[in-house]
Structures are given as structure tokens and as C-alpha cells.
């Protein structure tokens, strides 16, 4: 597992498709679903940890993009 797409495919395997149109919200919802699958012992520790790492990394990137956009907007406005 190397990308958010891979995490989406894992979730899809269990009947979960997440798309609300807000990337950060999508990532957070995917993390919640992933936790549910792990707690139900449907996925193993290795897949859970890797997927969690990918989602949290992508969420951090998204937060930084938003923060940068807000700063630019503040400086230009």
C-alpha cells in the first residue's frame, strides 16, 4: 500500500466508498472507517498502520496547503 488510492481500494473491498467533495474531510472519514475495520478485526495490523500513515500524511499536506492559501489570501486582501 503506497497511496490514498490504495487505501480507497482497501475500503472499497469492504463496501465503503467515501467522497464528500472536501479532500480533508474525505481523508478523515477514511481514517474513521479504517479504524472500524481494524477494531472489527477485518484488516491486519500491518495494513492498518500503513493505511493510517498514508492518510495522516496526506491530511497534513492538505492542512498545509489550506494554511498557505489562507496566509496568501490574508496578505493580498
Secondary structure in CASP SS format (residue, H / E / C, confidence):
PFRMAT SS
TARGET T0000
AUTHOR 0000-0000-0000
METHOD secondary structure of the structure
MODEL  1
X C 1.00
X C 1.00
X C 1.00
X H 1.00
X H 1.00
X H 1.00
X H 1.00
X H 1.00
X H 1.00
X H 1.00
X H 1.00
X H 1.00
X H 1.00
X C 1.00
X C 1.00
X C 1.00
X C 1.00
X C 1.00
X C 1.00
X C 1.00
X C 1.00
X C 1.00
X H 1.00
X H 1.00
X H 1.00
X H 1.00
X H 1.00
X H 1.00
X H 1.00
X H 1.00
X H 1.00
X H 1.00
X H 1.00
X H 1.00
X H 1.00
X H 1.00
X H 1.00
X H 1.00
X H 1.00
X C 1.00
X C 1.00
X C 1.00
X C 1.00
X C 1.00
X H 1.00
X H 1.00
X H 1.00
X H 1.00
X H 1.00
X H 1.00
X H 1.00
X H 1.00
X H 1.00
X H 1.00
X H 1.00
X H 1.00
X H 1.00
X H 1.00
X H 1.00
X H 1.00
X H 1.00
X H 1.00
X H 1.00
X H 1.00
X H 1.00
X H 1.00
X H 1.00
X H 1.00
X H 1.00
X H 1.00
X H 1.00
X H 1.00
X H 1.00
X H 1.00
X H 1.00
X H 1.00
X C 1.00
END
